[in-house]
Amino acid sequence: MFDLLEGEALDSSTYEAQVAELRADLLDAQYELLDGKHASVVVLINGVDGAGKGETVNLLAEWMDTRHLSTEAFVEPTAEEAQRPPLWRFWRALPPKGKISVLFGNWYTMPILGRALRSVPKKEFAEQVDEIRRFERLLHEEGVVLIKLWFHLSKKQQRKRLQHLEKHRHTRWRVTERDWANFAKYDRFAKISARVLDATTTEAAPWHVVDGSVNGRALVAGRAILEALRAAKSRGDAAASHASAAANVPPPPPSSTVVGEMSVGAHRLRTLPFSERLSKDRYEPAIEAAQARLNGLARRLGGIVSAGEKAPSAPARGVVVVFEGMDAAGKGGAIRRITHALDARAYGVVPIAAPTPEERAFPYLWRFWKPLPGDGRVLLFDRSWYGRVLVERVEGFASERTWTRGYQEIVDFEGQLLKHGYVLAKFWLAVSKAEQLKRFQEREHTRFKRFKITPEDWRNRDKWDAYQGAAGEMLDHTHTAAAPWTIVEADDKHLARVQILETLADQIAAALGD
């Protein structure tokens, strides 16, 4: 792999002439990207210490408009970052459409370093590499153009470069003890890096291996970026043309989204009896007991242990709670019964509506990654990432290709939450069609509830079968042993609220080792 190097040594006049032409082309392409907002661009900078990575990025910043180009450098995770899944900090660094980000110390750095230093076992390393492949595939599907640059030096060249930098007083600050420690493991680093590059080179995101020993390295990087910017424009033009053509095609009837009779999820939703009830005199002591238990578990999760209580035997990670269901199923009421049991400083509620213009400028999952909680905190989603396979599917806001791949992207996302140690609780609140109508009418006739009912709610009710079918298929594809769905019969609000509180408490207790 590393013998396929790009770049050459150039005399000064040739170099300057090529730079002048490249700078003009890069600026043109950068402004076309900005004007069209058809994609975002992420440049990954990796490679051998001393191979000219920093110098190249500085030159790129000089050649391009830095108002629309950002540079991020990642080292060891901060305390805030360590409380979230590893990819969290990179999701936050993604640029919006029309912009470019250059990332040092990106998602390749820690896996390669960990394996080279033998702190990461082979199996875990293989899982990390596979996770990277899926992540980059997701980014590509969401319109992110990846440019992956590996700056390489031979062992002999690296030793010479480090010695040269160290020799001069104005550059010796660039060489650290860690650089020499990594150099001592050069062969192992090179072997592992080559494997990673081979495993993660794809048609959509190939690696460019740059010869770090020649002055033409910056030209190689610049041309790779130029090529990607032009490809992004072509891709954006094609997508716009497709969208324009699709806009003239009437959407399919709602029945086209109904799942077949053999769908287990759809069958469960169709056959719920909605017969069990919980009387008020039984409800009040049951909800109080459930809230008290949840409060105690949440305090322990946050590191607060009262006299006589057992300290957690497991790390106190955060809790993510997802609420989905048909309109008027009681999601808001259930969330309020949870929050009433918690310290206001220890939880957050994220209501999900149609994405804002800012959110549409990023990959779909971006707005769900951003608010992930730190250790000991509870985050509740009033609707969630499942909108891609529910409302976006039924209403035609997402193509079939998009919502179909959404299932695996959701499972991967939730898998990363669980791997990090989060408690993940998912509730589908099921309500009968007759009960929904009753609640809609009640909202219309009660002054302080009228804000809860909109013309959109009535339109969604007309698509009841389509939404039920999509929900059934969603349950089939995203119900796993590690991240199961709890289907709640919500015709009786009292029963539903107690069940939700008790289920959430059980999951937190299990995570705490109870």
C-alpha positions as CSV (number, residue, x, y, z in Angstrom):
1,M,0.0,0.0,0.0
2,F,2.6,2.6,1.0
3,D,4.7,2.1,-2.1
4,L,1.8,3.6,-4.2
5,L,2.8,7.2,-3.3
6,E,1.5,10.3,-4.9
7,G,3.7,13.4,-5.3
8,E,7.0,14.4,-6.8
9,A,9.9,16.8,-6.2
10,L,9.6,19.9,-8.2
11,D,11.9,22.8,-9.0
12,S,10.7,26.1,-7.5
13,S,9.4,27.7,-10.8
14,T,7.4,24.6,-11.7
15,Y,6.0,24.3,-8.2
16,E,4.9,28.0,-8.1
17,A,3.3,27.8,-11.5
18,Q,1.3,24.7,-10.6
19,V,0.3,26.3,-7.2
20,A,-1.0,29.4,-8.9
21,E,-3.3,27.4,-11.2
22,L,-4.4,25.0,-8.5
23,R,-5.3,27.9,-6.1
24,A,-7.5,29.5,-8.7
25,D,-9.3,26.2,-9.4
26,L,-9.7,25.4,-5.7
27,L,-11.3,28.8,-5.0
28,D,-13.7,28.4,-8.0
29,A,-14.7,25.0,-6.8
30,Q,-15.0,26.1,-3.2
31,Y,-17.5,28.9,-4.1
32,E,-19.5,26.6,-6.3
33,L,-19.9,24.3,-3.3
34,L,-20.9,27.2,-1.1
35,D,-23.4,28.6,-3.6
36,G,-25.0,25.2,-4.4
37,K,-24.9,23.8,-0.9
38,H,-25.2,20.4,-2.5
39,A,-22.8,18.6,-0.2
40,S,-20.3,19.1,2.6
41,V,-16.7,18.1,2.5
42,V,-14.6,16.5,5.2
43,V,-10.8,16.1,4.7
44,L,-9.1,13.6,6.9
45,I,-5.4,14.2,7.7
46,N,-3.5,11.1,8.8
47,G,0.0,9.7,8.5
48,V,3.5,9.4,9.8
49,D,4.9,12.0,12.2
50,G,7.1,14.6,10.4
51,A,5.5,13.9,7.0
52,G,4.3,17.4,6.4
53,K,0.7,17.2,7.5
54,G,0.6,20.5,9.4
55,E,2.5,22.4,6.7
56,T,0.2,21.1,4.0
57,V,-2.9,22.1,5.9
58,N,-1.5,25.6,6.5
59,L,-0.9,25.9,2.8
60,L,-4.5,24.8,2.0
61,A,-5.8,27.4,4.4
62,E,-3.7,30.0,2.5
63,W,-5.0,28.8,-0.9
64,M,-8.7,28.7,0.0
65,D,-11.2,31.0,1.7
66,T,-10.9,30.2,5.4
67,R,-14.3,31.8,6.1
68,H,-15.8,28.6,4.7
69,L,-13.1,26.1,5.8
70,S,-12.6,25.0,9.4
71,T,-9.8,23.0,10.9
72,E,-10.3,20.7,13.9
73,A,-7.6,18.8,15.8
74,F,-8.5,15.9,18.1
75,V,-6.2,14.5,20.7
76,E,-7.1,12.5,23.8
77,P,-10.8,12.8,24.6
78,T,-11.7,15.6,27.0
79,A,-13.8,14.9,30.1
80,E,-16.9,15.9,28.3
81,E,-16.1,13.8,25.2
82,A,-15.2,10.7,27.3
83,Q,-18.8,10.7,28.7
84,R,-20.2,10.2,25.2
85,P,-19.7,7.5,22.5
86,P,-16.4,7.8,20.6
87,L,-18.0,9.2,17.4
88,W,-19.8,11.9,19.3
89,R,-17.0,14.5,19.0
90,F,-16.7,13.8,15.3
91,W,-20.4,14.2,14.6
92,R,-20.2,17.6,16.2
93,A,-17.3,18.6,13.9
94,L,-19.1,17.8,10.7
95,P,-19.6,20.8,8.4
96,P,-23.0,21.9,7.0
97,K,-23.6,21.6,3.3
98,G,-21.5,24.1,1.4
99,K,-18.7,24.1,3.9
100,I,-15.4,22.2,4.3
101,S,-13.8,20.8,7.5
102,V,-10.2,19.5,7.9
103,L,-9.9,17.0,10.7
104,F,-6.6,16.1,12.4
105,G,-6.6,13.2,14.8
106,N,-9.9,11.9,13.4
107,W,-11.7,8.6,13.9
108,Y,-8.7,6.6,12.5
109,T,-6.2,7.9,15.1
110,M,-7.3,6.1,18.3
111,P,-8.0,2.7,16.8
112,I,-4.6,2.6,15.0
113,L,-2.8,3.9,18.1
114,G,-4.6,1.5,20.4
115,R,-3.8,-1.5,18.3
116,A,-0.2,-0.5,17.7
117,L,0.3,-0.1,21.5
118,R,-1.6,-3.4,22.1
119,S,-4.1,-1.7,24.4
120,V,-6.9,-2.7,22.1
121,P,-7.5,-6.5,21.5
122,K,-7.7,-7.8,17.9
123,K,-11.5,-8.5,18.1
124,E,-12.3,-5.0,19.4
125,F,-10.0,-3.5,16.7
126,A,-11.7,-5.3,14.0
127,E,-15.1,-4.1,15.3
128,Q,-13.7,-0.5,15.3
129,V,-12.6,-0.8,11.7
130,D,-16.0,-2.2,10.7
131,E,-17.7,0.6,12.5
132,I,-15.6,3.2,10.6
133,R,-16.6,1.6,7.3
134,R,-20.3,1.8,8.2
135,F,-19.9,5.4,9.5
136,E,-18.3,6.5,6.2
137,R,-20.9,4.7,4.2
138,L,-23.6,6.6,6.1
139,L,-21.8,9.9,5.6
140,H,-21.6,9.3,1.8
141,E,-25.3,8.4,1.6
142,E,-26.1,11.6,3.4
143,G,-24.1,13.8,1.0
144,V,-20.8,14.2,2.8
145,V,-17.8,14.0,0.5
146,L,-14.8,12.3,2.3
147,I,-11.2,13.0,1.2
148,K,-8.8,10.8,3.1
149,L,-5.1,11.7,2.9
150,W,-2.3,9.6,4.4
151,F,1.1,11.3,4.5
152,H,3.9,8.7,4.5
153,L,7.6,8.6,5.1
154,S,9.9,5.5,5.2
155,K,11.5,4.7,8.5
156,K,14.8,6.2,7.3
157,Q,13.1,9.3,6.1
158,Q,11.1,9.8,9.3
159,R,14.3,9.5,11.5
160,K,16.0,12.0,9.2
161,R,13.1,14.4,9.4
162,L,12.7,14.3,13.2
163,Q,16.4,14.8,13.7
164,H,16.4,17.8,11.3
165,L,13.5,19.4,13.1
166,E,15.0,18.7,16.5
167,K,18.4,20.2,15.5
168,H,17.1,23.7,14.9
169,R,16.0,25.8,17.8
170,H,13.0,27.3,15.9
171,T,11.6,23.9,15.0
172,R,12.6,21.6,17.8
173,W,9.3,22.4,19.6
174,R,7.6,20.3,16.9
175,V,9.3,17.1,18.1
176,T,8.1,15.5,21.3
177,E,9.0,12.5,23.4
178,R,5.8,10.8,22.1
179,D,7.1,11.3,18.5
180,W,10.2,9.3,19.3
181,A,8.3,6.7,21.2
182,N,6.0,6.2,18.2
183,F,9.1,6.1,16.0
184,A,10.5,3.2,18.1
185,K,7.3,1.3,17.0
186,Y,7.5,2.4,13.4
187,D,7.3,-1.1,11.9
188,R,4.2,-2.0,13.9
189,F,2.5,1.3,13.2
190,A,3.2,0.9,9.5
191,K,1.9,-2.7,9.4
192,I,-1.4,-1.8,11.2
193,S,-1.9,1.4,9.3
194,A,-1.5,-0.4,6.0
195,R,-4.1,-2.9,7.1
196,V,-6.6,-0.2,8.0
197,L,-6.1,1.7,4.8
198,D,-6.7,-1.5,2.8
199,A,-9.8,-2.3,4.8
200,T,-11.3,1.2,4.5
201,T,-10.5,2.1,1.0
202,T,-13.8,2.2,-0.9
203,E,-15.0,3.6,-4.2
204,A,-16.8,6.4,-2.4
205,A,-14.0,7.2,0.1
206,P,-10.6,6.0,-1.2
207,W,-7.3,6.8,0.5
208,H,-4.7,9.0,-1.2
209,V,-1.2,8.0,0.0
210,V,1.0,11.1,-0.2
211,D,4.8,11.1,-0.4
212,G,5.7,13.3,2.6
213,S,9.3,13.6,1.5
214,V,8.7,15.8,-1.5
215,N,7.6,19.4,-1.9
216,G,4.8,18.3,-4.2
217,R,2.8,16.8,-1.4
218,A,0.6,19.9,-1.0
219,L,-0.2,19.8,-4.6
220,V,-1.4,16.2,-4.3
221,A,-3.6,17.1,-1.3
222,G,-5.0,20.2,-3.1
223,R,-5.8,18.2,-6.3
224,A,-7.5,15.5,-4.3
225,I,-9.7,18.1,-2.7
226,L,-10.3,19.8,-6.1
227,E,-11.4,16.5,-7.7
228,A,-13.7,15.8,-4.8
229,L,-15.3,19.2,-4.9
230,R,-16.0,18.8,-8.6
231,A,-17.4,15.4,-8.0
232,A,-19.6,16.8,-5.3
233,K,-21.0,19.4,-7.7
234,S,-21.8,16.8,-10.3
235,R,-23.4,14.6,-7.7
236,G,-25.4,17.6,-6.4
237,D,-26.6,18.6,-9.9
238,A,-27.7,15.0,-10.6
239,A,-29.6,14.9,-7.3
240,A,-31.3,18.2,-8.0
241,S,-32.4,17.0,-11.4
242,H,-33.7,13.8,-9.9
243,A,-35.6,15.7,-7.2
244,S,-37.1,18.1,-9.8
245,A,-38.3,15.2,-11.8
246,A,-39.7,13.4,-8.8
247,A,-41.6,16.5,-7.8
248,N,-43.8,16.1,-10.8
249,V,-44.7,12.5,-9.9
250,P,-47.7,12.2,-7.6
251,P,-46.9,10.4,-4.3
252,P,-48.1,6.7,-4.0
253,P,-51.4,6.1,-2.2
254,P,-51.0,5.5,1.6
255,S,-51.9,1.8,1.2
256,S,-48.6,1.3,-0.6
257,T,-46.8,1.6,2.7
258,V,-48.9,-0.9,4.6
259,V,-46.8,-3.9,5.6
260,G,-47.9,-7.4,4.6
261,E,-49.9,-9.7,6.8
262,M,-47.0,-11.8,7.9
263,S,-45.2,-8.9,9.7
264,V,-44.9,-9.8,13.4
265,G,-44.8,-6.1,14.5
266,A,-47.9,-5.2,12.5
267,H,-49.7,-8.3,13.8
268,R,-48.9,-7.3,17.4
269,L,-50.3,-3.8,16.9
270,R,-53.5,-5.1,15.2
271,T,-54.2,-7.6,17.9
272,L,-53.7,-5.6,21.1
273,P,-56.8,-6.1,23.3
274,F,-56.8,-2.7,25.0
275,S,-58.9,-4.3,27.7
276,E,-56.9,-3.9,30.9
277,R,-57.7,-0.9,33.2
278,L,-56.2,0.6,36.3
279,S,-58.7,2.3,38.7
280,K,-57.8,5.7,40.2
281,D,-57.6,4.3,43.7
282,R,-55.0,1.8,42.6
283,Y,-53.2,4.2,40.2
284,E,-52.3,6.8,42.7
285,P,-50.3,4.6,45.1
286,A,-48.8,2.7,42.1
287,I,-47.5,5.8,40.4
288,E,-46.2,7.3,43.6
289,A,-44.3,4.1,44.3
290,A,-42.9,3.9,40.8
291,Q,-41.8,7.5,40.9
292,A,-40.1,7.1,44.3
293,R,-38.2,4.0,43.0
294,L,-37.2,5.8,39.8
295,N,-36.0,8.8,41.8
296,G,-33.7,6.7,44.0
297,L,-32.3,4.8,41.0
298,A,-31.6,8.1,39.1
299,R,-29.8,9.6,42.2
300,R,-27.6,6.5,42.4
301,L,-27.0,6.8,38.6
302,G,-25.7,10.3,39.3
303,G,-23.4,9.2,42.1
304,I,-25.7,10.2,45.0
305,V,-26.0,7.3,47.5
306,S,-28.0,7.8,50.6
307,A,-27.3,6.0,53.9
308,G,-28.2,2.3,53.7
309,E,-28.2,2.3,49.9
310,K,-25.9,0.1,47.8
311,A,-23.3,1.9,45.6
312,P,-23.6,1.1,41.9
313,S,-21.5,-1.9,40.7
314,A,-21.5,-0.6,37.2
315,P,-20.3,2.7,35.6
316,A,-22.9,5.5,35.9
317,R,-23.5,6.2,32.2
318,G,-26.5,8.2,31.0
319,V,-30.0,7.1,30.2
320,V,-31.7,7.7,26.8
321,V,-35.5,7.2,26.6
322,V,-37.3,7.1,23.3
323,F,-41.1,7.7,23.0
324,E,-42.9,7.0,19.8
325,G,-46.5,6.3,19.1
326,M,-49.6,7.5,17.3
327,D,-50.9,11.0,17.8
328,A,-52.7,11.5,21.2
329,A,-51.3,8.2,22.5
330,G,-50.1,9.9,25.7
331,K,-46.4,10.4,25.1
332,G,-46.3,13.9,26.7
333,G,-48.2,12.8,29.8
334,A,-45.9,9.8,30.3
335,I,-42.8,12.0,30.0
336,R,-44.2,14.4,32.6
337,R,-44.7,11.6,35.1
338,I,-41.0,10.6,34.6
339,T,-39.7,14.2,34.9
340,H,-41.8,14.8,38.1
341,A,-39.8,12.0,39.7
342,L,-36.4,13.4,38.8
343,D,-34.2,16.3,39.8
344,A,-34.6,19.1,37.2
345,R,-30.8,19.4,37.0
346,A,-30.4,15.8,36.0
347,Y,-32.6,15.4,33.0
348,G,-33.5,16.9,29.6
349,V,-36.4,16.6,27.2
350,V,-35.9,16.8,23.5
351,P,-39.1,17.3,21.5
352,I,-38.6,16.4,17.8
353,A,-40.5,18.1,15.1
354,A,-39.7,18.8,11.4
355,P,-36.0,19.5,11.0
356,T,-35.0,23.1,10.9
357,P,-33.0,24.6,7.9
358,E,-29.9,24.2,10.0
359,E,-30.6,20.6,10.8
360,R,-31.3,19.8,7.1
361,A,-27.8,21.0,6.3
362,F,-26.3,18.1,8.2
363,P,-26.7,14.3,8.0
364,Y,-30.0,13.0,9.4
365,L,-28.7,11.6,12.7
366,W,-26.7,14.7,13.5
367,R,-29.4,16.4,15.6
368,F,-29.8,13.2,17.7
369,W,-26.1,12.8,18.3
370,K,-25.7,16.4,19.5
371,P,-27.7,16.3,22.8
372,L,-26.6,12.9,24.0
373,P,-26.3,13.0,27.8
374,G,-23.2,12.9,30.0
375,D,-22.7,10.5,32.9
376,G,-25.6,10.2,35.3
377,R,-28.1,12.2,33.2
378,V,-31.4,11.2,31.7
379,L,-32.4,12.4,28.3
380,L,-36.0,11.8,27.0
381,F,-36.9,12.1,23.3
382,D,-40.5,13.0,22.5
383,R,-40.3,11.4,19.1
384,S,-36.9,10.5,17.7
385,W,-34.7,9.2,14.9
386,Y,-37.5,6.8,14.1
387,G,-39.2,9.6,12.2
388,R,-37.1,8.5,9.2
389,V,-38.9,5.2,9.0
390,L,-42.3,6.6,10.1
391,V,-43.4,10.1,9.1
392,E,-40.7,10.6,6.4
393,R,-41.6,7.2,4.9
394,V,-45.4,7.6,5.0
395,E,-45.4,11.3,3.9
396,G,-42.9,10.7,1.1
397,F,-40.3,13.0,2.6
398,A,-37.6,10.3,2.2
399,S,-37.0,8.0,-0.8
400,E,-37.5,4.3,-0.5
401,R,-33.7,3.8,-0.6
402,T,-33.3,6.4,2.2
403,W,-35.8,5.0,4.7
404,T,-34.9,1.4,3.9
405,R,-31.2,2.0,4.8
406,G,-32.5,3.9,7.8
407,Y,-33.2,0.7,9.7
408,Q,-29.6,-0.4,9.7
409,E,-28.3,3.1,10.4
410,I,-30.7,3.2,13.5
411,V,-29.5,-0.2,14.7
412,D,-25.9,0.9,14.3
413,F,-26.6,4.2,16.2
414,E,-28.3,2.4,19.1
415,G,-25.5,-0.1,19.1
416,Q,-23.0,2.6,19.7
417,L,-25.1,4.0,22.6
418,L,-25.3,0.6,24.2
419,K,-21.6,-0.1,23.7
420,H,-20.8,3.1,25.5
421,G,-22.9,2.0,28.5
422,Y,-26.0,4.0,28.1
423,V,-29.3,2.6,29.3
424,L,-31.6,2.7,26.2
425,A,-35.4,2.4,26.8
426,K,-37.7,2.5,23.8
427,F,-41.5,2.8,24.2
428,W,-44.2,2.5,21.5
429,L,-47.4,3.9,22.9
430,A,-50.2,2.1,21.1
431,V,-53.7,3.6,21.1
432,S,-56.9,2.3,19.4
433,K,-58.4,4.2,16.6
434,A,-61.6,4.8,18.6
435,E,-59.7,6.1,21.6
436,Q,-57.6,8.4,19.4
437,L,-60.8,9.9,18.0
438,K,-62.2,10.4,21.5
439,R,-59.0,12.3,22.6
440,F,-59.0,14.4,19.4
441,Q,-62.5,15.5,20.1
442,E,-61.8,16.2,23.7
443,R,-58.9,18.4,22.8
444,E,-61.0,20.4,20.4
445,H,-63.7,21.0,23.0
446,T,-61.3,21.9,26.0
447,R,-59.9,25.4,25.8
448,F,-56.6,24.6,27.5
449,K,-56.1,21.5,25.3
450,R,-56.8,23.0,21.9
451,F,-53.1,23.7,21.2
452,K,-52.6,20.0,21.2
453,I,-54.8,19.4,18.1
454,T,-53.9,20.6,14.6
455,P,-55.1,20.0,11.1
456,E,-52.0,17.8,10.6
457,D,-53.3,15.5,13.3
458,W,-56.5,14.9,11.4
459,R,-54.5,14.4,8.1
460,N,-52.4,11.8,9.9
461,R,-55.5,10.0,11.2
462,D,-56.6,9.6,7.6
463,K,-53.4,7.6,7.0
464,W,-53.9,5.4,10.0
465,D,-53.3,2.1,8.1
466,A,-50.2,3.4,6.5
467,Y,-48.7,4.6,9.8
468,Q,-49.7,1.4,11.6
469,G,-48.0,-0.7,8.8
470,A,-44.9,1.4,8.9
471,A,-44.8,1.1,12.7
472,G,-45.1,-2.7,12.5
473,E,-42.2,-3.0,10.1
474,M,-40.2,-0.6,12.2
475,L,-40.7,-2.9,15.2
476,D,-39.6,-5.9,13.2
477,H,-36.4,-4.3,12.0
478,T,-35.3,-2.5,15.2
479,H,-36.4,-4.7,18.0
480,T,-33.2,-6.4,19.3
481,A,-32.2,-8.3,22.4
482,A,-30.0,-5.4,23.4
483,A,-32.4,-2.7,22.5
484,P,-35.9,-4.1,22.7
485,W,-39.2,-2.2,22.2
486,T,-41.7,-2.0,25.0
487,I,-45.2,-1.8,23.4
488,V,-47.5,-0.1,25.8
489,E,-51.3,-0.4,25.5
490,A,-52.1,3.3,26.1
491,D,-55.9,3.4,25.9
492,D,-55.8,3.5,29.7
493,K,-53.4,6.3,30.6
494,H,-53.1,5.2,34.2
495,L,-52.0,1.7,33.3
496,A,-49.6,3.0,30.6
497,R,-47.8,5.5,32.9
498,V,-47.2,3.0,35.6
499,Q,-45.9,0.4,33.1
500,I,-43.5,2.9,31.6
501,L,-42.1,4.1,34.9
502,E,-41.7,0.5,36.2
503,T,-40.0,-0.7,32.9
504,L,-37.6,2.3,32.9
505,A,-36.8,1.7,36.6
506,D,-36.1,-2.0,35.9
507,Q,-33.7,-1.2,33.0
508,I,-31.8,1.4,35.2
509,A,-31.6,-1.1,38.1
510,A,-30.2,-3.8,35.8
511,A,-27.5,-1.3,34.6
512,L,-26.6,-0.5,38.2
513,G,-26.1,-4.1,39.0
514,D,-29.3,-4.5,41.1
